[in-house]
Amino acid sequence: MIDPKILADMSETPDVIAPDGSEIRFLQSIDEASSMVYALLHSGTTTHAVHHITVEEGWVCVGGEGEFWCKNSEGESVINMKSGVSCEIPLGTTFQFRATGDDPLELITTTPR
């Protein structure tokens, strides 16, 4: 699970809005070989479908509920996201997520450097 200390120094406001529309706050990575961010998607909203050309990502849900949709050459799937659920986004995978619960969907994303 994610150490709460990682989120303690997080900015109150987003550092950037991702191309998919989610709010991004930069975090100090626990692994020097990767970068880490906190992503927030407000309740009832859905991101734009996007794909990464040069990176893979690992996600873990730390709050809220939602659905993660992805599609690549191996097929298409939907993962129900809730606290503790994780997933990997392989290179070239198209993905989209939405917050389905009453609270925002909160994710920690790591990307190898």
N, C-alpha and C positions, 0 to 999 in steps of 0.2 A: 504494500500500500504506500501511498505518498506520505512523506513526513510533513506534518502541518507546518513545520518551520520554513519549508520551501515557499509557502504561500504568505508567510507573515509579513514580508517586506514588499509584497506586491502592490503596484500602483492602484489607486482608487479608480482612475480613469484608464481607458484603453491606450496602449502605446501606439496601436495601429488598428485599422479595420482590414481584415484579410480580404483577398479577392472574392472569397465566397460569401462575405458579409458578416462573419463572426467577429466579435471583439477579441483582440489579442493583447495580452500583457506578457512582457518578457520576464523570464525567471532565471535565476542562477542555477545552471545545470549541475546535477550531482555527479555527472560523468563528463570529464574533459573532452571526450570523443564525440559528444553530441551537444546540440542546443535544446533548450526546453522552453515552452511557452504554456500559458494558461489561456484557454479559449472559452468564451462565454457566448451562448446563444439564448436570447430571451424567449420566454415561454410563448408558444404559439407561432414561432417563426421557423422558416426553412432557409437554409443556405442555397446559394447558386451552385449548380454542379460544376466541379473543377477537376483538374488532374495535374499531377506533378510530372514534369519532364525529366528532372535530374535528381530528385530525392525520394526516399522512402520515409514513412513515418510510423511511429508507434503511438497509440492513444490509450489512455485510461480515463474512464469516467469517474469524477470525484463528487458529482452532485447532480441532482435533477434526473429527469428521464427523457428519453428520446429514441430516435431510430437513425441508424447509420446505413445508408445504401451505397453499394459499390458495384462496379462492373469493369471487367477486364477480359482478356482473351480466354480465361478459364471459366468465365460465367458471371452471373449476377447474384447478389445476395443482400439481405437486410439483417442487421443485428440490432436487437433491442438493447439500448444503452441504459444502464443504471449504475449507481455507485459500485465500483469494483470491477466492472466489465471492461475488458481491454480488447483491442484489435490492432492489426497491422495493415498498413496501406502500401502495397507493393508499387514499385515504379510503374508509371503509365496507367495506373488505375483511376478511373473516373469515380468520384464520390460526392456525396451530398449528405447532410444530416439535418435533423429537425428536432426541436424541443417540444415534446408532447405533454409534459406534466404541467403542474401549476407553477413550478419553480424553473429558473433558467437551467439549461443544460450546461454543465461545467466539465471541461476536459483538460487533461494535461497531455501535451504532445511533445514527443522527442524526435529529433531529426539528427542522424549521424552527420558529422562535419566532414 
